Amino acid sequence: MKIEPIQTKHVKPGDSIWNLMDDLKSHDLEGCVLAVTSKIISLAQGRVISLDHISKDELIRQEADAVLKNPGH
């Protein structure tokens, strides 16, 4: 197995994941598996929080609370 990163344009919150995939047409991906990082998916879904609006500690606390409510997910 060979893993090769593909450089994309800068992804901003709310960018279309489908447009990003469309931009990959120039790459020969025949027979390849394409993996997309969770960061790219989160950006495309607009699921990002500016640290100007929440403290890092509060964000960690919220994430921990969410995980502890649903262990195993």
C-alpha positions in Angstrom: 0.0 0.0 0.0 1.2 3.4 -0.9 -0.1 6.6 0.8 0.3 9.9 -1.0 -1.1 13.2 0.2 -2.9 15.5 -2.3 -2.5 19.2 -1.8 -5.8 21.1 -2.1 -6.7 24.7 -2.0 -7.1 26.3 1.4 -10.4 25.0 2.8 -12.5 27.6 4.6 -15.6 27.0 6.8 -18.6 26.3 4.6 -16.7 25.3 1.5 -18.4 22.6 -0.5 -16.8 19.2 -0.1 -18.2 18.3 -3.5 -16.4 21.2 -5.1 -13.2 20.1 -3.4 -13.6 16.6 -4.8 -14.4 18.1 -8.2 -11.0 19.9 -8.1 -9.3 16.5 -7.8 -10.3 15.5 -11.4 -6.8 16.4 -12.6 -5.3 13.6 -10.4 -5.2 10.0 -11.7 -7.2 8.3 -8.9 -8.2 5.2 -10.8 -8.2 2.3 -8.4 -7.4 4.5 -5.4 -9.1 5.0 -2.1 -9.5 8.6 -1.1 -9.4 9.5 2.6 -10.5 12.9 3.7 -9.4 14.2 7.1 -12.0 15.0 9.8 -10.6 18.6 9.8 -11.6 19.0 6.1 -15.0 17.6 6.8 -15.5 19.8 9.8 -14.5 22.9 7.9 -16.8 22.0 5.0 -19.7 21.4 7.4 -19.0 24.7 9.1 -18.4 23.0 12.4 -15.6 25.2 13.7 -15.4 27.6 16.6 -13.3 30.7 16.8 -11.2 30.8 19.9 -12.1 34.5 20.0 -15.6 33.4 21.2 -14.7 30.6 23.6 -11.8 29.8 25.8 -9.8 26.7 25.0 -10.6 25.3 28.5 -14.3 25.8 28.0 -14.2 24.1 24.6 -12.3 21.1 26.2 -14.9 20.9 29.0 -17.8 20.9 26.4 -16.2 18.2 24.3 -15.5 16.1 27.4 -19.1 16.5 28.6 -20.4 15.4 25.2 -18.2 12.3 25.1 -19.0 11.3 28.7 -22.7 11.5 28.0 -22.3 9.0 25.1 -19.5 6.7 26.0 -18.4 4.4 23.2 -19.5 6.9 20.4 
